[in-house]
Amino acid sequence: MTLATIAVLAAGEAEHHGNVQAETFIFGVIAFVVFLALGLVTLSYRNVANRHAHKAEAYAQTHGTDLAQAGHGHH
C-alpha cells in the first residue's frame, strides 16, 4: 500500500454522517451540572462567619484588647 492509498482509506473511514450537535449535547449538560454543583458548594459557605459570632464574641471577651492588634502587619 502506498501512502496515498492509506490516506484515502483513512479519510473514507473517518467520514461520519450524523448530527454532531446532538451527539455532543451531553458534554454541555455534564459541564452545566458540574458548575451548578460547584456554585452550590460556594454558596453554602456564604455568611459562615456570622453563624459563629457568639464564638468570636466569647474569644474577644476572654482575650481583651489583644484582638485589635492581631493580624498581618501588626506587631
Secondary structure by P-SEA (a helix, b strand, c coil): ccaaaaaaaaaaaacccccccccaaaaaaaaaaaaaaaaaaaaaaccccccaaaaaaaaaaaacccccccccccc
